[in-house]
C-alpha cells in the first residue's frame, strides 16, 4: 500500500476523541500520524496500521 506524507487516512477504528481521520507526517517502517480531531501524534508500525485503513485522501 502506498502511503505518502500529507495523505489523510480514514480508519476503521476511531481515536478516543471520536475522530477517525489522521494526517500522515512521516513514512517508513513506522508511520507518524496526527489525529485531525485533537492533534495528538501517534507513531505506529506500518503492519499494524495498514489493515485498519478504510480510505486514503491525497491532496491535490
mmJSON file of the N, C-alpha and C atoms, coordinates in Angstrom:
{"data_MODEL":{"atom_site":{
"group_PDB":["ATOM","ATOM","ATOM","ATOM","ATOM","ATOM","ATOM","ATOM","ATOM","ATOM","ATOM","ATOM","ATOM","ATOM","ATOM","ATOM","ATOM","ATOM","ATOM","ATOM","ATOM","ATOM","ATOM","ATOM","ATOM","ATOM","ATOM","ATOM","ATOM","ATOM","ATOM","ATOM","ATOM","ATOM","ATOM","ATOM","ATOM","ATOM","ATOM","ATOM","ATOM","ATOM","ATOM","ATOM","ATOM","ATOM","ATOM","ATOM","ATOM","ATOM","ATOM","ATOM","ATOM","ATOM","ATOM","ATOM","ATOM","ATOM","ATOM","ATOM","ATOM","ATOM","ATOM","ATOM","ATOM","ATOM","ATOM","ATOM","ATOM","ATOM","ATOM","ATOM","ATOM","ATOM","ATOM","ATOM","ATOM","ATOM","ATOM","ATOM","ATOM","ATOM","ATOM","ATOM","ATOM","ATOM","ATOM","ATOM","ATOM","ATOM","ATOM","ATOM","ATOM","ATOM","ATOM","ATOM","ATOM","ATOM","ATOM","ATOM","ATOM","ATOM","ATOM","ATOM","ATOM","ATOM","ATOM","ATOM","ATOM","ATOM","ATOM","ATOM","ATOM","ATOM","ATOM","ATOM","ATOM","ATOM","ATOM","ATOM","ATOM","ATOM","ATOM","ATOM","ATOM","ATOM","ATOM","ATOM","ATOM","ATOM","ATOM","ATOM","ATOM","ATOM","ATOM","ATOM","ATOM","ATOM","ATOM","ATOM","ATOM","ATOM","ATOM","ATOM","ATOM","ATOM","ATOM","ATOM","ATOM","ATOM","ATOM","ATOM","ATOM","ATOM","ATOM","ATOM","ATOM","ATOM","ATOM","ATOM","ATOM","ATOM","ATOM","ATOM","ATOM","ATOM","ATOM","ATOM","ATOM","ATOM","ATOM","ATOM","ATOM","ATOM","ATOM","ATOM","ATOM","ATOM","ATOM","ATOM"],
"id":[1,2,3,4,5,6,7,8,9,10,11,12,13,14,15,16,17,18,19,20,21,22,23,24,25,26,27,28,29,30,31,32,33,34,35,36,37,38,39,40,41,42,43,44,45,46,47,48,49,50,51,52,53,54,55,56,57,58,59,60,61,62,63,64,65,66,67,68,69,70,71,72,73,74,75,76,77,78,79,80,81,82,83,84,85,86,87,88,89,90,91,92,93,94,95,96,97,98,99,100,101,102,103,104,105,106,107,108,109,110,111,112,113,114,115,116,117,118,119,120,121,122,123,124,125,126,127,128,129,130,131,132,133,134,135,136,137,138,139,140,141,142,143,144,145,146,147,148,149,150,151,152,153,154,155,156,157,158,159,160,161,162,163,164,165,166,167,168,169,170,171,172,173,174,175,176,177,178,179,180],
"type_symbol":["N","C","C","N","C","C","N","C","C","N","C","C","N","C","C","N","C","C","N","C","C","N","C","C","N","C","C","N","C","C","N","C","C","N","C","C","N","C","C","N","C","C","N","C","C","N","C","C","N","C","C","N","C","C","N","C","C","N","C","C","N","C","C","N","C","C","N","C","C","N","C","C","N","C","C","N","C","C","N","C","C","N","C","C","N","C","C","N","C","C","N","C","C","N","C","C","N","C","C","N","C","C","N","C","C","N","C","C","N","C","C","N","C","C","N","C","C","N","C","C","N","C","C","N","C","C","N","C","C","N","C","C","N","C","C","N","C","C","N","C","C","N","C","C","N","C","C","N","C","C","N","C","C","N","C","C","N","C","C","N","C","C","N","C","C","N","C","C","N","C","C","N","C","C","N","C","C","N","C","C"],
"label_atom_id":["N","CA","C","N","CA","C","N","CA","C","N","CA","C","N","CA","C","N","CA","C","N","CA","C","N","CA","C","N","CA","C","N","CA","C","N","CA","C","N","CA","C","N","CA","C","N","CA","C","N","CA","C","N","CA","C","N","CA","C","N","CA","C","N","CA","C","N","CA","C","N","CA","C","N","CA","C","N","CA","C","N","CA","C","N","CA","C","N","CA","C","N","CA","C","N","CA","C","N","CA","C","N","CA","C","N","CA","C","N","CA","C","N","CA","C","N","CA","C","N","CA","C","N","CA","C","N","CA","C","N","CA","C","N","CA","C","N","CA","C","N","CA","C","N","CA","C","N","CA","C","N","CA","C","N","CA","C","N","CA","C","N","CA","C","N","CA","C","N","CA","C","N","CA","C","N","CA","C","N","CA","C","N","CA","C","N","CA","C","N","CA","C","N","CA","C","N","CA","C","N","CA","C","N","CA","C","N","CA","C"],
"label_alt_id":[null,null,null,null,null,null,null,null,null,null,null,null,null,null,null,null,null,null,null,null,null,null,null,null,null,null,null,null,null,null,null,null,null,null,null,null,null,null,null,null,null,null,null,null,null,null,null,null,null,null,null,null,null,null,null,null,null,null,null,null,null,null,null,null,null,null,null,null,null,null,null,null,null,null,null,null,null,null,null,null,null,null,null,null,null,null,null,null,null,null,null,null,null,null,null,null,null,null,null,null,null,null,null,null,null,null,null,null,null,null,null,null,null,null,null,null,null,null,null,null,null,null,null,null,null,null,null,null,null,null,null,null,null,null,null,null,null,null,null,null,null,null,null,null,null,null,null,null,null,null,null,null,null,null,null,null,null,null,null,null,null,null,null,null,null,null,null,null,null,null,null,null,null,null,null,null,null,null,null,null],
"label_comp_id":["UNK","UNK","UNK","UNK","UNK","UNK","UNK","UNK","UNK","UNK","UNK","UNK","UNK","UNK","UNK","UNK","UNK","UNK","UNK","UNK","UNK","UNK","UNK","UNK","UNK","UNK","UNK","UNK","UNK","UNK","UNK","UNK","UNK","UNK","UNK","UNK","UNK","UNK","UNK","UNK","UNK","UNK","UNK","UNK","UNK","UNK","UNK","UNK","UNK","UNK","UNK","UNK","UNK","UNK","UNK","UNK","UNK","UNK","UNK","UNK","UNK","UNK","UNK","UNK","UNK","UNK","UNK","UNK","UNK","UNK","UNK","UNK","UNK","UNK","UNK","UNK","UNK","UNK","UNK","UNK","UNK","UNK","UNK","UNK","UNK","UNK","UNK","UNK","UNK","UNK","UNK","UNK","UNK","UNK","UNK","UNK","UNK","UNK","UNK","UNK","UNK","UNK","UNK","UNK","UNK","UNK","UNK","UNK","UNK","UNK","UNK","UNK","UNK","UNK","UNK","UNK","UNK","UNK","UNK","UNK","UNK","UNK","UNK","UNK","UNK","UNK","UNK","UNK","UNK","UNK","UNK","UNK","UNK","UNK","UNK","UNK","UNK","UNK","UNK","UNK","UNK","UNK","UNK","UNK","UNK","UNK","UNK","UNK","UNK","UNK","UNK","UNK","UNK","UNK","UNK","UNK","UNK","UNK","UNK","UNK","UNK","UNK","UNK","UNK","UNK","UNK","UNK","UNK","UNK","UNK","UNK","UNK","UNK","UNK","UNK","UNK","UNK","UNK","UNK","UNK"],
"label_asym_id":["A","A","A","A","A","A","A","A","A","A","A","A","A","A","A","A","A","A","A","A","A","A","A","A","A","A","A","A","A","A","A","A","A","A","A","A","A","A","A","A","A","A","A","A","A","A","A","A","A","A","A","A","A","A","A","A","A","A","A","A","A","A","A","A","A","A","A","A","A","A","A","A","A","A","A","A","A","A","A","A","A","A","A","A","A","A","A","A","A","A","A","A","A","A","A","A","A","A","A","A","A","A","A","A","A","A","A","A","A","A","A","A","A","A","A","A","A","A","A","A","A","A","A","A","A","A","A","A","A","A","A","A","A","A","A","A","A","A","A","A","A","A","A","A","A","A","A","A","A","A","A","A","A","A","A","A","A","A","A","A","A","A","A","A","A","A","A","A","A","A","A","A","A","A","A","A","A","A","A","A"],
"label_entity_id":["1","1","1","1","1","1","1","1","1","1","1","1","1","1","1","1","1","1","1","1","1","1","1","1","1","1","1","1","1","1","1","1","1","1","1","1","1","1","1","1","1","1","1","1","1","1","1","1","1","1","1","1","1","1","1","1","1","1","1","1","1","1","1","1","1","1","1","1","1","1","1","1","1","1","1","1","1","1","1","1","1","1","1","1","1","1","1","1","1","1","1","1","1","1","1","1","1","1","1","1","1","1","1","1","1","1","1","1","1","1","1","1","1","1","1","1","1","1","1","1","1","1","1","1","1","1","1","1","1","1","1","1","1","1","1","1","1","1","1","1","1","1","1","1","1","1","1","1","1","1","1","1","1","1","1","1","1","1","1","1","1","1","1","1","1","1","1","1","1","1","1","1","1","1","1","1","1","1","1","1"],
"label_seq_id":[1,1,1,2,2,2,3,3,3,4,4,4,5,5,5,6,6,6,7,7,7,8,8,8,9,9,9,10,10,10,11,11,11,12,12,12,13,13,13,14,14,14,15,15,15,16,16,16,17,17,17,18,18,18,19,19,19,20,20,20,21,21,21,22,22,22,23,23,23,24,24,24,25,25,25,26,26,26,27,27,27,28,28,28,29,29,29,30,30,30,31,31,31,32,32,32,33,33,33,34,34,34,35,35,35,36,36,36,37,37,37,38,38,38,39,39,39,40,40,40,41,41,41,42,42,42,43,43,43,44,44,44,45,45,45,46,46,46,47,47,47,48,48,48,49,49,49,50,50,50,51,51,51,52,52,52,53,53,53,54,54,54,55,55,55,56,56,56,57,57,57,58,58,58,59,59,59,60,60,60],
"pdbx_PDB_ins_code":[null,null,null,null,null,null,null,null,null,null,null,null,null,null,null,null,null,null,null,null,null,null,null,null,null,null,null,null,null,null,null,null,null,null,null,null,null,null,null,null,null,null,null,null,null,null,null,null,null,null,null,null,null,null,null,null,null,null,null,null,null,null,null,null,null,null,null,null,null,null,null,null,null,null,null,null,null,null,null,null,null,null,null,null,null,null,null,null,null,null,null,null,null,null,null,null,null,null,null,null,null,null,null,null,null,null,null,null,null,null,null,null,null,null,null,null,null,null,null,null,null,null,null,null,null,null,null,null,null,null,null,null,null,null,null,null,null,null,null,null,null,null,null,null,null,null,null,null,null,null,null,null,null,null,null,null,null,null,null,null,null,null,null,null,null,null,null,null,null,null,null,null,null,null,null,null,null,null,null,null],
"Cartn_x":[0.855,0.0,0.899,0.614,1.429,0.807,1.525,1.098,2.191,1.801,2.77,2.515,3.542,3.415,2.372,1.47,0.415,-0.914,-0.913,-2.173,-3.041,-4.34,-5.278,-5.926,-5.76,-6.275,-7.583,-8.562,-9.786,-9.688,-9.723,-9.505,-10.813,-10.786,-11.954,-12.191,-11.087,-11.192,-10.99,-11.838,-11.761,-10.759,-10.222,-9.361,-10.275,-9.78,-10.631,-11.357,-10.856,-11.535,-12.77,-12.912,-14.082,-13.801,-12.623,-12.278,-11.705,-11.97,-11.395,-10.506,-10.096,-9.256,-7.897,-6.826,-5.464,-4.622,-3.718,-2.794,-1.455,-0.837,0.459,1.558,2.408,3.505,4.848,5.001,6.261,5.971,6.749,6.56,7.829,7.74,8.855,8.299,9.101,8.617,7.557,7.727,6.734,6.113,4.865,4.183,3.875,4.174,3.76,2.519,1.42,0.162,-0.341,-1.122,-1.682,-3.196,-3.86,-5.318,-5.811,-6.76,-7.288,-8.369,-8.763,-9.748,-9.105,-8.082,-7.483,-6.019,-5.37,-3.995,-2.953,-3.376,-2.445,-1.645,-0.316,0.545,0.834,0.781,0.945,2.004,2.936,3.921,3.522,3.178,2.673,3.34,3.572,4.155,3.226,3.809,3.042,2.17,2.72,1.988,0.742,0.745,-0.423,-1.478,-1.033,-1.958,-2.632,-1.885,-2.423,-3.753,-3.958,-5.259,-6.421,-6.121,-7.167,-7.578,-6.895,-7.192,-8.396,-9.366,-10.56,-10.404,-9.795,-9.711,-8.508,-7.884,-6.757,-7.155,-7.097,-7.37,-6.03,-5.741,-4.494,-4.744,-3.841,-4.013,-3.774,-4.419,-4.304,-3.065],
"Cartn_y":[-1.181,0.0,1.242,2.166,3.373,4.489,4.874,5.961,7.017,8.265,9.349,10.409,11.199,12.308,13.286,13.714,14.647,13.972,12.643,11.916,11.982,11.947,11.883,10.506,9.767,8.406,8.399,7.671,7.411,5.967,5.782,4.453,3.838,2.514,1.795,2.061,2.142,2.357,3.835,4.379,5.797,6.037,7.242,7.704,7.977,7.905,8.178,9.524,10.498,11.798,11.734,10.641,10.484,10.659,11.151,11.353,10.067,9.83,8.665,9.085,10.368,10.883,11.3,10.875,11.114,11.594,12.547,13.042,12.343,11.923,11.246,12.305,12.213,13.157,12.558,11.213,10.554,9.131,8.62,7.261,6.455,5.163,4.238,2.957,2.258,1.052,1.423,2.606,3.151,4.371,4.633,5.82,6.755,8.041,9.035,9.696,9.576,10.161,11.137,12.117,13.121,13.067,12.942,12.945,14.329,14.376,15.668,16.199,15.408,15.869,16.638,16.032,16.644,17.042,16.607,16.984,16.069,14.983,14.038,13.311,13.184,12.489,11.079,10.103,8.696,8.105,7.327,6.585,5.12,4.521,3.15,2.362,1.072,0.259,0.181,0.207,0.153,-1.101,-2.251,-3.523,-3.504,-2.725,-2.653,-1.682,-0.641,0.397,0.042,-0.562,-0.796,-1.549,-2.616,-3.299,-2.449,-1.419,-0.579,0.603,0.807,1.951,1.634,2.513,2.377,3.154,4.352,5.21,6.136,6.442,7.387,8.569,9.782,11.001,11.691,11.921,12.565,14.047,14.918,16.352,16.615,17.608,17.922,18.677],
"Cartn_z":[0.0,0.0,0.0,-0.898,-0.991,-0.157,0.875,1.756,1.711,1.457,1.339,2.405,2.675,3.625,3.09,3.933,3.546,3.267,3.088,2.868,4.127,3.938,5.057,5.031,6.118,6.222,6.992,6.489,7.233,7.71,9.019,9.601,10.086,10.231,10.727,12.217,12.964,14.404,14.716,15.566,15.906,17.019,17.026,18.115,19.316,20.541,21.708,21.68,20.924,20.835,19.938,19.162,18.307,16.821,16.464,15.053,14.468,13.178,12.513,11.34,11.307,10.222,10.783,10.068,10.505,9.332,9.588,8.565,8.746,7.635,7.679,7.745,8.782,8.959,8.561,8.68,8.361,7.92,6.96,6.481,6.683,6.443,6.604,7.204,7.988,8.674,9.702,10.309,11.232,10.582,10.893,10.381,11.544,11.367,12.357,11.788,12.526,12.079,13.13,12.679,13.58,13.48,14.618,14.661,14.251,13.317,12.867,13.804,14.794,15.769,16.905,17.53,18.719,18.533,17.429,17.169,17.792,18.428,19.058,17.987,18.189,17.232,17.726,16.814,17.134,16.215,16.764,15.991,16.067,14.924,14.904,13.776,13.974,12.91,11.696,10.508,9.263,9.203,9.62,9.554,10.438,11.495,12.384,11.855,11.143,10.67,9.345,8.406,7.058,7.028,7.815,7.754,8.284,9.04,9.647,8.783,7.653,6.785,5.908,5.927,5.092,3.79,3.84,2.66,2.787,1.648,1.609,0.734,1.301,0.549,0.275,-1.007,-1.405,-1.679,-1.197,-1.504,-2.988,-3.525,-4.961,-5.276],
"occupancy":[1.0,1.0,1.0,1.0,1.0,1.0,1.0,1.0,1.0,1.0,1.0,1.0,1.0,1.0,1.0,1.0,1.0,1.0,1.0,1.0,1.0,1.0,1.0,1.0,1.0,1.0,1.0,1.0,1.0,1.0,1.0,1.0,1.0,1.0,1.0,1.0,1.0,1.0,1.0,1.0,1.0,1.0,1.0,1.0,1.0,1.0,1.0,1.0,1.0,1.0,1.0,1.0,1.0,1.0,1.0,1.0,1.0,1.0,1.0,1.0,1.0,1.0,1.0,1.0,1.0,1.0,1.0,1.0,1.0,1.0,1.0,1.0,1.0,1.0,1.0,1.0,1.0,1.0,1.0,1.0,1.0,1.0,1.0,1.0,1.0,1.0,1.0,1.0,1.0,1.0,1.0,1.0,1.0,1.0,1.0,1.0,1.0,1.0,1.0,1.0,1.0,1.0,1.0,1.0,1.0,1.0,1.0,1.0,1.0,1.0,1.0,1.0,1.0,1.0,1.0,1.0,1.0,1.0,1.0,1.0,1.0,1.0,1.0,1.0,1.0,1.0,1.0,1.0,1.0,1.0,1.0,1.0,1.0,1.0,1.0,1.0,1.0,1.0,1.0,1.0,1.0,1.0,1.0,1.0,1.0,1.0,1.0,1.0,1.0,1.0,1.0,1.0,1.0,1.0,1.0,1.0,1.0,1.0,1.0,1.0,1.0,1.0,1.0,1.0,1.0,1.0,1.0,1.0,1.0,1.0,1.0,1.0,1.0,1.0,1.0,1.0,1.0,1.0,1.0,1.0],
"B_iso_or_equiv":[0.0,0.0,0.0,0.0,0.0,0.0,0.0,0.0,0.0,0.0,0.0,0.0,0.0,0.0,0.0,0.0,0.0,0.0,0.0,0.0,0.0,0.0,0.0,0.0,0.0,0.0,0.0,0.0,0.0,0.0,0.0,0.0,0.0,0.0,0.0,0.0,0.0,0.0,0.0,0.0,0.0,0.0,0.0,0.0,0.0,0.0,0.0,0.0,0.0,0.0,0.0,0.0,0.0,0.0,0.0,0.0,0.0,0.0,0.0,0.0,0.0,0.0,0.0,0.0,0.0,0.0,0.0,0.0,0.0,0.0,0.0,0.0,0.0,0.0,0.0,0.0,0.0,0.0,0.0,0.0,0.0,0.0,0.0,0.0,0.0,0.0,0.0,0.0,0.0,0.0,0.0,0.0,0.0,0.0,0.0,0.0,0.0,0.0,0.0,0.0,0.0,0.0,0.0,0.0,0.0,0.0,0.0,0.0,0.0,0.0,0.0,0.0,0.0,0.0,0.0,0.0,0.0,0.0,0.0,0.0,0.0,0.0,0.0,0.0,0.0,0.0,0.0,0.0,0.0,0.0,0.0,0.0,0.0,0.0,0.0,0.0,0.0,0.0,0.0,0.0,0.0,0.0,0.0,0.0,0.0,0.0,0.0,0.0,0.0,0.0,0.0,0.0,0.0,0.0,0.0,0.0,0.0,0.0,0.0,0.0,0.0,0.0,0.0,0.0,0.0,0.0,0.0,0.0,0.0,0.0,0.0,0.0,0.0,0.0,0.0,0.0,0.0,0.0,0.0,0.0],
"pdbx_formal_charge":[null,null,null,null,null,null,null,null,null,null,null,null,null,null,null,null,null,null,null,null,null,null,null,null,null,null,null,null,null,null,null,null,null,null,null,null,null,null,null,null,null,null,null,null,null,null,null,null,null,null,null,null,null,null,null,null,null,null,null,null,null,null,null,null,null,null,null,null,null,null,null,null,null,null,null,null,null,null,null,null,null,null,null,null,null,null,null,null,null,null,null,null,null,null,null,null,null,null,null,null,null,null,null,null,null,null,null,null,null,null,null,null,null,null,null,null,null,null,null,null,null,null,null,null,null,null,null,null,null,null,null,null,null,null,null,null,null,null,null,null,null,null,null,null,null,null,null,null,null,null,null,null,null,null,null,null,null,null,null,null,null,null,null,null,null,null,null,null,null,null,null,null,null,null,null,null,null,null,null,null],
"auth_seq_id":[1,1,1,2,2,2,3,3,3,4,4,4,5,5,5,6,6,6,7,7,7,8,8,8,9,9,9,10,10,10,11,11,11,12,12,12,13,13,13,14,14,14,15,15,15,16,16,16,17,17,17,18,18,18,19,19,19,20,20,20,21,21,21,22,22,22,23,23,23,24,24,24,25,25,25,26,26,26,27,27,27,28,28,28,29,29,29,30,30,30,31,31,31,32,32,32,33,33,33,34,34,34,35,35,35,36,36,36,37,37,37,38,38,38,39,39,39,40,40,40,41,41,41,42,42,42,43,43,43,44,44,44,45,45,45,46,46,46,47,47,47,48,48,48,49,49,49,50,50,50,51,51,51,52,52,52,53,53,53,54,54,54,55,55,55,56,56,56,57,57,57,58,58,58,59,59,59,60,60,60],
"auth_comp_id":["UNK","UNK","UNK","UNK","UNK","UNK","UNK","UNK","UNK","UNK","UNK","UNK","UNK","UNK","UNK","UNK","UNK","UNK","UNK","UNK","UNK","UNK","UNK","UNK","UNK","UNK","UNK","UNK","UNK","UNK","UNK","UNK","UNK","UNK","UNK","UNK","UNK","UNK","UNK","UNK","UNK","UNK","UNK","UNK","UNK","UNK","UNK","UNK","UNK","UNK","UNK","UNK","UNK","UNK","UNK","UNK","UNK","UNK","UNK","UNK","UNK","UNK","UNK","UNK","UNK","UNK","UNK","UNK","UNK","UNK","UNK","UNK","UNK","UNK","UNK","UNK","UNK","UNK","UNK","UNK","UNK","UNK","UNK","UNK","UNK","UNK","UNK","UNK","UNK","UNK","UNK","UNK","UNK","UNK","UNK","UNK","UNK","UNK","UNK","UNK","UNK","UNK","UNK","UNK","UNK","UNK","UNK","UNK","UNK","UNK","UNK","UNK","UNK","UNK","UNK","UNK","UNK","UNK","UNK","UNK","UNK","UNK","UNK","UNK","UNK","UNK","UNK","UNK","UNK","UNK","UNK","UNK","UNK","UNK","UNK","UNK","UNK","UNK","UNK","UNK","UNK","UNK","UNK","UNK","UNK","UNK","UNK","UNK","UNK","UNK","UNK","UNK","UNK","UNK","UNK","UNK","UNK","UNK","UNK","UNK","UNK","UNK","UNK","UNK","UNK","UNK","UNK","UNK","UNK","UNK","UNK","UNK","UNK","UNK","UNK","UNK","UNK","UNK","UNK","UNK"],
"auth_asym_id":["A","A","A","A","A","A","A","A","A","A","A","A","A","A","A","A","A","A","A","A","A","A","A","A","A","A","A","A","A","A","A","A","A","A","A","A","A","A","A","A","A","A","A","A","A","A","A","A","A","A","A","A","A","A","A","A","A","A","A","A","A","A","A","A","A","A","A","A","A","A","A","A","A","A","A","A","A","A","A","A","A","A","A","A","A","A","A","A","A","A","A","A","A","A","A","A","A","A","A","A","A","A","A","A","A","A","A","A","A","A","A","A","A","A","A","A","A","A","A","A","A","A","A","A","A","A","A","A","A","A","A","A","A","A","A","A","A","A","A","A","A","A","A","A","A","A","A","A","A","A","A","A","A","A","A","A","A","A","A","A","A","A","A","A","A","A","A","A","A","A","A","A","A","A","A","A","A","A","A","A"],
"auth_atom_id":["N","CA","C","N","CA","C","N","CA","C","N","CA","C","N","CA","C","N","CA","C","N","CA","C","N","CA","C","N","CA","C","N","CA","C","N","CA","C","N","CA","C","N","CA","C","N","CA","C","N","CA","C","N","CA","C","N","CA","C","N","CA","C","N","CA","C","N","CA","C","N","CA","C","N","CA","C","N","CA","C","N","CA","C","N","CA","C","N","CA","C","N","CA","C","N","CA","C","N","CA","C","N","CA","C","N","CA","C","N","CA","C","N","CA","C","N","CA","C","N","CA","C","N","CA","C","N","CA","C","N","CA","C","N","CA","C","N","CA","C","N","CA","C","N","CA","C","N","CA","C","N","CA","C","N","CA","C","N","CA","C","N","CA","C","N","CA","C","N","CA","C","N","CA","C","N","CA","C","N","CA","C","N","CA","C","N","CA","C","N","CA","C","N","CA","C","N","CA","C","N","CA","C","N","CA","C","N","CA","C"],
"pdbx_PDB_model_num":[1,1,1,1,1,1,1,1,1,1,1,1,1,1,1,1,1,1,1,1,1,1,1,1,1,1,1,1,1,1,1,1,1,1,1,1,1,1,1,1,1,1,1,1,1,1,1,1,1,1,1,1,1,1,1,1,1,1,1,1,1,1,1,1,1,1,1,1,1,1,1,1,1,1,1,1,1,1,1,1,1,1,1,1,1,1,1,1,1,1,1,1,1,1,1,1,1,1,1,1,1,1,1,1,1,1,1,1,1,1,1,1,1,1,1,1,1,1,1,1,1,1,1,1,1,1,1,1,1,1,1,1,1,1,1,1,1,1,1,1,1,1,1,1,1,1,1,1,1,1,1,1,1,1,1,1,1,1,1,1,1,1,1,1,1,1,1,1,1,1,1,1,1,1,1,1,1,1,1,1]
}}}
